[in-house]
Amino acid sequence: MKLLLSLVSAVLLFAADGTGEAQTGTWEIVTPKAAFSPRDTAEAFVHEGRMWLSNGYYHNNTLSRDLWSSADGVDWTLVNGQTPYDGYSEMVIYQKAMWAVKKSVWTSTDGKQWTRVLEQTPFGVRGYGEVVVHDGQMWQLGSGADVWKSRDGKVWECVCKEAPYGARFSAGVVVFRDRLWVMGGTLDAPNTPPEKSYPKKTSYNDVWSSADGVKWERVTAQAAWAARLWFPVEVYRGKMWVLGGFDNAHATNFGDVWFSEDGKEWSPLQTEAGFSPRHEPSVYVHADRLWVVAGNAGEANWKVRNDAWRLALP
């Protein structure tokens, strides 16, 4: 009977609450200090059963050009100490290989040996965009109003020059249920009143979706989570997850976690403790866990981390 009640309780924690789904979980710290140096804006991807961490920012615009991997989040192995691709390249797994996309395009099967596929992309250097895989192709979007796609990394087609969400910067991008999703981020225009940290920018918490990258639907003008930039979006257990980010209006970091099955109704993850508020962490779905690694947890002064956390759900 006690076992049955425990199982029922676990199911209830997962059950609908009327506005979305009530969800609890426990964040576990796997390591407070990984082997790689503290950083934010490091690109994250999962390949052949391992989490990979590429490049990253340190104070005073110091760029780490390395590439690390780990199977458990505790032991990290340096795979490449001087990556040849552009710094802060967007990373993606496509056709069973690693791809690095920014000003140029590179590919590799092991992270050690890299081949340059394209010297100059038509969209050029973009800050805080994303490259994702959708409909059997690589897509570049989330930084600017344009949307690009490619089947081979050499030829890129602009499928949309002016998406209705505008020239977004630091937006969240993800592929979910065979659709492209763009949410949050900023536009280059002052808010009323001006936002505290970057007063010439306005932050958003809207959500947009498209099946083809051409026609976009605004799913909601205001999600339940506060407007933010520099935040990751990941797909985990059949839901989209928004994790942390930067609150430009108040010049502080978020430490909250939200999830949704449709992009319109969002619910908060209820946990007693977890990772410290931060923006630009590296996020993975690995070994049936949602992981948050490194990131910028500073307030008045930036403070980058090299810790690793994972979420355990009922």
C-alpha positions in Angstrom: 0.0 0.0 0.0 2.8 2.4 0.9 4.5 1.7 -2.4 1.2 2.3 -4.3 0.7 5.6 -2.5 4.3 6.7 -3.4 3.6 5.9 -7.0 0.4 7.8 -7.0 2.1 10.8 -5.4 4.8 10.7 -8.1 2.1 10.6 -10.8 0.2 13.5 -9.1 3.4 15.6 -9.2 3.4 15.0 -13.0 -0.4 15.7 -13.4 -2.1 18.7 -14.9 -2.8 21.7 -12.6 -5.3 23.6 -14.8 -2.9 26.1 -16.4 -0.3 23.6 -17.6 1.4 20.9 -15.7 2.6 20.9 -12.1 6.2 19.6 -12.1 8.7 19.1 -9.4 12.2 17.9 -9.5 15.6 18.0 -7.8 18.7 19.7 -9.1 21.9 17.7 -8.3 25.3 19.2 -8.4 27.6 16.8 -10.3 30.7 18.8 -9.9 31.4 22.3 -8.5 34.6 22.7 -10.6 35.0 20.8 -13.9 38.4 20.4 -15.6 37.7 23.1 -18.2 38.1 26.8 -17.2 35.1 28.9 -16.0 33.2 30.3 -19.0 29.9 31.3 -20.5 28.6 31.2 -24.1 30.1 27.8 -24.6 28.3 25.8 -27.3 26.8 22.5 -26.1 25.9 19.4 -28.1 25.6 15.6 -27.5 27.4 13.2 -29.7 28.0 9.5 -29.4 26.9 9.3 -25.8 28.9 12.2 -24.6 28.3 15.9 -23.8 30.6 18.3 -25.7 31.6 21.8 -24.7 33.0 24.1 -27.4 34.8 27.4 -26.8 33.5 30.0 -24.3 33.9 33.5 -22.9 36.0 34.6 -19.9 36.5 38.1 -18.4 37.9 40.9 -20.5 36.8 39.2 -23.8 39.1 36.3 -23.4 38.0 33.5 -25.8 38.7 29.9 -25.0 39.3 28.0 -28.3 39.1 24.5 -26.8 36.7 21.5 -27.1 35.9 19.2 -24.3 33.7 16.1 -23.8 32.3 14.1 -20.9 30.1 11.0 -20.5 29.1 11.7 -16.9 29.5 15.5 -16.3 32.3 14.8 -13.7 35.3 13.7 -15.8 35.9 16.1 -18.8 38.4 15.3 -21.5 40.2 17.9 -23.6 39.6 16.8 -27.2 41.1 19.8 -29.0 43.1 22.6 -27.4 43.0 24.9 -30.4 39.9 24.5 -32.5 40.4 25.8 -36.1 36.8 27.0 -36.6 35.6 30.6 -35.9 35.4 31.5 -32.2 31.9 31.1 -30.8 30.8 29.0 -33.8 27.3 27.6 -33.5 27.6 23.8 -33.1 25.2 21.1 -34.3 25.2 17.4 -35.0 24.1 16.8 -38.6 24.4 13.6 -40.6 26.3 11.9 -37.8 29.0 14.6 -37.8 29.9 17.7 -35.9 29.4 21.1 -37.6 30.7 24.5 -36.7 29.0 27.4 -38.4 29.7 31.1 -38.2 31.7 33.2 -40.7 32.9 29.8 -42.1 31.7 26.3 -42.0 33.7 23.3 -40.6 32.9 19.7 -40.0 34.4 16.8 -38.0 33.6 13.2 -36.9 35.9 13.1 -33.9 36.4 16.7 -32.8 40.2 16.4 -33.4 40.4 16.7 -37.2 38.3 19.4 -38.8 37.6 20.1 -42.5 36.6 23.5 -43.8 33.5 23.2 -46.0 32.9 26.8 -46.7 35.1 29.9 -46.3 32.5 32.6 -46.2 28.8 32.1 -45.2 26.3 34.5 -46.9 24.9 35.6 -43.6 28.4 36.4 -42.1 29.3 36.6 -38.4 26.2 36.6 -36.2 26.2 37.0 -32.5 24.0 34.7 -30.3 22.2 33.0 -33.2 21.5 29.3 -33.4 22.1 26.5 -35.9 19.6 23.7 -35.6 18.5 20.6 -37.6 15.0 20.6 -39.0 13.4 18.9 -41.9 16.6 17.1 -42.8 18.6 20.4 -43.1 20.7 22.8 -41.0 19.0 26.1 -40.2 20.6 29.3 -39.1 18.3 31.8 -37.3 17.7 33.7 -34.0 20.1 36.6 -34.7 18.5 39.0 -37.1 15.2 38.8 -39.0 16.5 36.4 -41.7 16.3 32.6 -41.8 18.7 30.4 -43.7 19.0 26.7 -44.5 21.5 24.3 -46.0 21.7 20.5 -46.9 25.5 20.4 -47.2 27.0 23.4 -45.4 28.3 24.8 -48.7 25.1 26.2 -50.2 22.8 28.3 -48.0 19.4 29.5 -49.0 17.6 32.4 -47.4 14.1 31.3 -47.0 12.9 34.4 -45.2 14.5 37.8 -45.3 12.2 39.6 -42.8 10.5 37.3 -40.2 7.7 39.1 -38.4 9.5 38.9 -35.0 12.1 41.3 -36.4 15.9 41.5 -36.0 16.1 39.6 -32.8 19.3 39.4 -30.7 20.0 36.7 -28.2 16.6 34.9 -28.7 15.9 31.3 -27.7 15.7 28.9 -30.6 14.7 25.2 -30.6 13.1 22.6 -32.9 10.0 21.0 -31.3 7.3 18.9 -32.8 8.6 19.4 -36.3 8.5 23.1 -36.1 11.1 25.9 -35.6 10.6 28.1 -32.5 12.0 31.5 -31.7 11.2 33.2 -28.4 12.3 36.1 -26.2 15.5 38.1 -26.9 15.8 41.8 -27.7 15.3 44.3 -30.4 17.4 47.4 -31.0 14.9 50.0 -29.7 14.6 51.6 -26.2 11.8 50.4 -24.0 9.5 52.7 -21.9 10.9 53.2 -19.4 14.4 52.3 -20.6 15.8 49.0 -19.4 18.6 49.2 -16.9 21.5 47.3 -18.3 21.3 48.0 -22.1 18.9 51.0 -22.3 18.9 51.0 -26.1 17.3 47.5 -26.2 13.9 46.2 -25.5 13.5 42.6 -24.1 10.6 40.3 -25.1 8.9 37.2 -23.8 6.9 36.3 -26.9 6.9 33.0 -28.7 6.9 32.3 -32.5 6.7 29.1 -34.5 7.0 28.0 -38.1 7.0 24.7 -40.0 8.9 26.0 -43.0 10.8 29.0 -41.7 8.8 31.2 -44.1 5.4 31.6 -42.5 5.6 32.4 -38.8 2.8 32.3 -36.2 3.0 34.3 -33.0 1.9 31.6 -30.5 1.8 34.1 -27.6 2.7 37.8 -27.2 3.6 37.3 -23.5 4.7 34.0 -22.1 4.4 33.4 -18.3 8.1 33.8 -17.9 9.6 37.3 -17.8 11.2 38.9 -20.8 14.9 37.9 -21.1 17.9 37.4 -23.3 20.9 35.1 -23.3 18.9 32.0 -22.3 18.9 28.4 -23.6 15.8 26.5 -24.8 15.9 22.7 -24.8 13.5 19.8 -25.5 13.2 17.3 -22.7 10.6 14.6 -22.0 8.2 16.0 -24.7 8.3 19.6 -23.5 10.2 22.8 -24.3 12.3 24.1 -21.4 13.5 27.7 -20.8 16.3 27.9 -18.3 17.7 31.1 -16.7 18.9 34.0 -18.8 19.5 37.7 -18.3 17.0 40.3 -17.1 17.9 43.4 -19.0 15.2 45.5 -17.4 16.7 45.0 -13.9 20.4 44.1 -14.8 20.3 40.8 -13.1 20.2 37.1 -13.9 17.3 34.6 -13.8 17.5 31.3 -12.1 14.1 30.0 -13.0 13.1 27.1 -15.2 9.9 26.9 -17.2 8.4 24.2 -19.5 5.6 24.0 -22.1 4.0 21.5 -24.4 2.6 24.0 -26.9 4.6 27.2 -26.4 1.5 29.1 -25.2 0.9 27.7 -21.7 4.1 27.7 -19.6 4.5 26.3 -16.0 7.4 26.8 -13.6 9.6 24.0 -12.4 9.2 23.8 -8.6 12.4 23.1 -6.8 13.8 24.0 -3.4 17.3 24.7 -4.7 19.4 24.4 -7.8 22.0 26.2 -9.9 22.6 29.8 -9.2 20.9 32.4 -11.4 22.9 32.7 -14.6 22.9 33.5 -18.3 24.5 31.8 -21.2 24.9 28.4 -19.6 25.5 25.3 -21.7 22.5 23.0 -21.6 22.2 19.3 -22.6 19.8 16.4 -22.6 21.9 13.4 -21.8 21.3 10.1 -20.0 17.6 11.0 -19.5 18.6 14.1 -17.6 18.5 17.8 -18.3 21.9 19.4 -17.6 23.1 22.9 -16.9 26.8 23.4 -17.2 28.9 26.6 -16.6 27.5 30.0 -17.5 27.7 33.6 -16.2 26.3 33.8 -12.6 27.6 37.3 -11.8 25.5 40.3 -10.8 27.3 43.7 -10.7 30.5 42.0 -11.8 30.4 39.1 -14.2 31.3 35.7 -12.5 31.6 32.8 -14.9 31.4 29.2 -13.6 32.6 25.7 -14.5 30.1 23.7 -12.4 27.7 21.0 -13.7 24.2 20.3 -12.6 21.5 17.8 -13.6 17.8 17.6 -13.1 16.1 14.5 -11.6 12.4 14.3 -12.3 10.0 11.8 -10.6 
